[in-house]
C-alpha cells in the first residue's frame, strides 16, 4: 500500500496537523516506509506461535499481603476535631 500526496494532505487535514507543501513529500516518504514495514510484518507466518505478554520470561515475585506499619489509628483519631464510631466527621460541602 502506498499513499499519494493527496492522501497525505487529507490525513494531515483530518488530524489537524499543519503540513506545508514542502513537508508533504517527506511526510509521504515516512508514512510509506511505515506502511511498507507493516506489510512486511503481516507477511510473516506466525501460525503456531503463542502470544506473549512480555518479550522476556519475567515473573513477578509477590510478597505476602500483610500490614507492616504499626496501627496508629487511635492516636490519629484522638487529635481529630470530630470522630464518631471510628469515622472522621467533616463539614458538609455540597448542599
Protein Blocks (a to p, Z undefined) as FASTA:
>chain_A
ZZdfklmmmmmmmnopacdfklmmmmmmmmmmmmmmmmmmmmpccehiacdfbfbdcddd
ddddddfbdcfklmmmmmpmbdcehiacdddfbZZ
